[in-house]
Amino acid sequence: MNAIKKNIKLIIFCAIIVIVAILNHIYGWSSYLSNTENLSFLSEMIKENMAAASLIYIGLTIVACVALALPGITFAILAGILFGPWWGTLLCLVATTLGAIIAFVVGRVFLQDSIKPMVEKNRLLKKLLFDDVGRSDVVLLAITRLVPLFPYNIQNFAYGITDMSLTRYSLFTFLFMIPGVALYTIGTAGFTSGGNRLLYFGIAGVLLALVLFLGWFIKKRYLTKEELEIANEDRNN
């Protein structure tokens, strides 16, 4: 009984995940992210009811961020295909930020004791989040959001077990995801749009250069030699 009381939050979270997985199996929510027929359905819905289609996309993205562990790039590409470069970028930013916020809260409320062992398997993420080297929260978020070294989903949960405030986490998560999200949505729109392809590819090229520069600058400016060595070792293994 004491063990149950001690782990009640984890039990509740696991129960929620099981329920979501069962409902996903029954209703096929995740298939909307990969089934071309469902993409056609959403495309038609956009013409008839933009608000409803936007809410469905946001809802599916939030579920995928928190429970289905799909790669973050999936949401941006889908937004670019369905909603185009500008509206798609905004919707993807809103949806992925909300998903990241919910994952943060879940980590803080339900997974304080169980998420840390998972984080510790990623040596660099563990070192950044739990070794006190005087980095600010903003720098930490810049490193993890702009340098492609960390699994998107696990870092959302991991921040929940730090002492970072939800407000700061939410604001800078949104801001630091803008370049990457815009790159993929606008780049995807360049492939799928009937017009303005050169414009979209040009903007995507500028964004790609910006993302690469930011990643290089942040690694050079804010990662220590030891951390860079860990990152290289993990990449080679």
C-alpha positions as CSV (number, residue, x, y, z in Angstrom):
1,M,0.0,0.0,0.0
2,N,2.8,2.4,0.8
3,A,4.5,1.7,-2.5
4,I,1.2,2.5,-4.3
5,K,0.9,5.8,-2.4
6,K,4.5,6.7,-3.2
7,N,4.1,6.1,-6.9
8,I,0.5,7.2,-7.3
9,K,1.4,10.0,-9.7
10,L,3.3,7.6,-11.9
11,I,0.5,5.1,-11.8
12,I,-2.0,7.8,-12.9
13,F,0.3,8.9,-15.7
14,C,0.7,5.4,-17.0
15,A,-3.0,4.8,-16.8
16,I,-3.5,8.0,-19.0
17,I,-0.9,6.8,-21.5
18,V,-2.6,3.3,-21.7
19,I,-6.0,5.0,-22.3
20,V,-4.6,7.2,-25.0
21,A,-2.9,4.2,-26.6
22,I,-6.1,2.2,-26.6
23,L,-8.1,5.1,-28.0
24,N,-5.5,5.7,-30.6
25,H,-5.7,2.0,-31.6
26,I,-9.5,2.2,-31.8
27,Y,-9.8,5.5,-33.6
28,G,-6.5,5.6,-35.5
29,W,-5.5,9.2,-34.4
30,S,-1.8,8.7,-35.3
31,S,-2.7,7.5,-38.8
32,Y,-3.7,11.0,-39.6
33,L,-0.1,11.9,-39.5
34,S,1.0,9.4,-42.1
35,N,-2.1,8.3,-44.1
36,T,-2.3,10.1,-47.4
37,E,-6.1,9.7,-47.5
38,N,-6.4,11.5,-44.2
39,L,-4.2,14.2,-45.5
40,S,-6.6,14.6,-48.4
41,F,-9.5,14.7,-45.9
42,L,-7.8,17.5,-43.9
43,S,-7.0,19.4,-47.1
44,E,-10.6,19.4,-48.1
45,M,-11.6,20.4,-44.6
46,I,-9.3,23.4,-44.8
47,K,-11.2,24.7,-47.8
48,E,-14.5,24.3,-45.9
49,N,-13.7,25.0,-42.3
50,M,-10.2,26.3,-41.7
51,A,-10.8,26.7,-37.9
52,A,-11.8,23.0,-37.5
53,A,-8.9,21.7,-39.5
54,S,-6.5,23.9,-37.5
55,L,-7.9,22.5,-34.3
56,I,-7.6,18.9,-35.5
57,Y,-4.0,19.5,-36.5
58,I,-3.1,21.2,-33.2
59,G,-4.8,18.4,-31.2
60,L,-3.1,15.6,-33.2
61,T,0.3,17.3,-32.8
62,I,-0.1,17.7,-29.0
63,V,-1.0,14.1,-28.6
64,A,1.9,13.1,-30.8
65,C,4.3,15.3,-28.8
66,V,3.3,13.9,-25.5
67,A,2.3,10.3,-26.0
68,L,3.4,9.0,-29.4
69,A,7.0,10.2,-29.5
70,L,7.0,11.1,-33.2
71,P,10.0,13.1,-34.6
72,G,9.5,16.9,-34.3
73,I,10.1,17.4,-38.0
74,T,6.9,15.4,-38.8
75,F,4.7,18.2,-37.4
76,A,6.4,20.9,-39.4
77,I,6.3,19.0,-42.7
78,L,2.7,18.2,-42.2
79,A,1.9,21.8,-41.5
80,G,3.7,22.9,-44.6
81,I,1.8,20.5,-46.8
82,L,-1.6,21.2,-45.3
83,F,-1.6,24.9,-44.4
84,G,1.2,26.4,-46.5
85,P,4.3,28.3,-45.4
86,W,2.9,31.1,-43.2
87,W,-0.2,29.7,-41.5
88,G,1.6,26.4,-41.3
89,T,4.5,27.9,-39.5
90,L,2.3,29.6,-36.9
91,L,0.1,26.6,-36.3
92,C,3.1,24.3,-35.9
93,L,4.8,26.7,-33.5
94,V,1.6,26.9,-31.4
95,A,0.9,23.2,-31.5
96,T,4.5,22.1,-30.7
97,T,4.9,24.7,-28.0
98,L,1.6,23.5,-26.3
99,G,2.8,19.9,-26.7
100,A,6.2,20.8,-25.1
101,I,4.4,22.7,-22.3
102,I,2.2,19.7,-21.5
103,A,5.2,17.3,-21.6
104,F,7.0,19.7,-19.2
105,V,4.0,19.7,-16.8
106,V,3.7,15.9,-17.0
107,G,7.4,15.5,-16.2
108,R,7.1,17.9,-13.3
109,V,3.9,16.5,-11.8
110,F,4.0,12.8,-12.7
111,L,7.5,11.7,-13.6
112,Q,9.9,13.4,-11.1
113,D,11.3,10.0,-10.0
114,S,11.1,8.1,-13.3
115,I,12.3,10.5,-16.0
116,K,15.7,11.2,-14.6
117,P,17.1,7.7,-15.3
118,M,16.0,8.1,-18.9
119,V,17.7,11.5,-19.2
120,E,20.9,10.1,-17.7
121,K,21.2,7.7,-20.7
122,N,21.9,10.8,-22.8
123,R,25.2,11.9,-21.3
124,L,25.3,15.4,-22.8
125,L,21.7,16.2,-21.9
126,K,22.3,14.9,-18.3
127,K,25.4,17.1,-18.0
128,L,23.7,20.2,-19.3
129,L,20.6,19.9,-17.2
130,F,22.0,18.6,-13.9
131,D,25.6,19.7,-13.7
132,D,25.7,23.2,-12.2
133,V,28.1,25.2,-14.4
134,G,26.3,28.5,-14.1
135,R,24.5,28.5,-17.4
136,S,21.2,30.5,-17.6
137,D,17.9,28.9,-18.5
138,V,17.9,30.9,-21.7
139,V,21.3,29.4,-22.8
140,L,20.2,25.9,-21.9
141,L,17.1,26.2,-24.0
142,A,19.1,27.8,-26.8
143,I,21.5,24.8,-26.8
144,T,18.8,22.1,-26.7
145,R,16.4,23.8,-29.2
146,L,18.9,25.1,-31.7
147,V,21.6,22.4,-31.7
148,P,20.4,19.1,-33.2
149,L,21.9,16.8,-30.6
150,F,19.0,15.9,-28.4
151,P,15.7,13.9,-28.9
152,Y,12.9,16.4,-29.1
153,N,10.4,14.5,-26.9
154,I,12.7,13.5,-24.1
155,Q,14.0,17.0,-23.5
156,N,10.5,18.3,-23.1
157,F,9.9,15.9,-20.2
158,A,13.4,16.4,-18.9
159,Y,12.9,20.1,-18.3
160,G,10.0,19.3,-16.1
161,I,12.4,17.8,-13.4
162,T,14.6,20.9,-13.4
163,D,13.9,24.0,-11.4
164,M,13.2,26.1,-14.5
165,S,10.0,28.1,-14.4
166,L,7.2,27.1,-16.7
167,T,6.8,30.7,-18.0
168,R,10.5,31.0,-19.0
169,Y,10.5,27.5,-20.5
170,S,7.3,28.2,-22.6
171,L,8.4,31.6,-23.9
172,F,11.9,30.6,-25.0
173,T,10.8,27.2,-26.3
174,F,8.5,29.1,-28.6
175,L,11.1,31.6,-29.7
176,F,14.0,29.2,-30.2
177,M,11.8,26.8,-32.3
178,I,10.9,29.5,-34.8
179,P,13.9,29.1,-37.2
180,G,13.7,25.3,-37.4
181,V,9.9,25.2,-37.8
182,A,9.9,27.9,-40.4
183,L,12.7,26.2,-42.3
184,Y,10.7,22.9,-42.7
185,T,7.2,24.4,-43.3
186,I,8.4,26.9,-45.8
187,G,10.8,24.4,-47.5
188,T,7.9,21.9,-47.7
189,A,5.6,24.5,-49.2
190,G,8.3,25.1,-51.8
191,F,7.8,21.4,-53.0
192,T,4.1,21.3,-52.7
193,S,3.0,24.8,-53.7
194,G,1.8,25.5,-57.2
195,G,3.5,28.9,-57.2
196,N,6.1,31.0,-55.5
197,R,8.4,28.0,-55.3
198,L,11.6,30.1,-55.9
199,L,10.5,32.5,-53.2
200,Y,9.9,29.7,-50.7
201,F,13.1,27.8,-51.6
202,G,15.0,31.1,-51.2
203,I,13.6,31.8,-47.8
204,A,14.2,28.2,-46.7
205,G,17.8,28.5,-47.9
206,V,18.3,31.7,-45.8
207,L,16.7,29.9,-42.8
208,L,18.9,26.9,-43.3
209,A,22.0,29.1,-43.3
210,L,20.7,30.8,-40.1
211,V,20.0,27.5,-38.4
212,L,23.4,26.1,-39.3
213,F,25.1,29.3,-38.1
214,L,23.2,29.4,-34.8
215,G,24.0,25.8,-34.1
216,W,27.7,26.3,-34.9
217,F,27.9,29.6,-32.8
218,I,26.1,28.1,-29.8
219,K,28.3,25.0,-29.8
220,K,31.4,27.1,-30.1
221,R,30.3,29.7,-27.5
222,Y,28.5,27.7,-24.9
223,L,29.6,24.1,-25.0
224,T,32.8,23.1,-23.3
225,K,35.5,21.0,-24.8
226,E,34.4,18.0,-22.7
227,E,30.8,18.4,-23.7
228,L,31.7,18.6,-27.4
229,E,33.8,15.4,-27.0
230,I,30.8,13.7,-25.4
231,A,28.6,14.8,-28.2
232,N,31.0,13.4,-30.8
233,E,31.4,10.1,-29.0
234,D,27.6,9.7,-28.7
235,R,27.2,10.5,-32.4
236,N,29.8,8.0,-33.5
237,N,28.4,5.2,-31.3
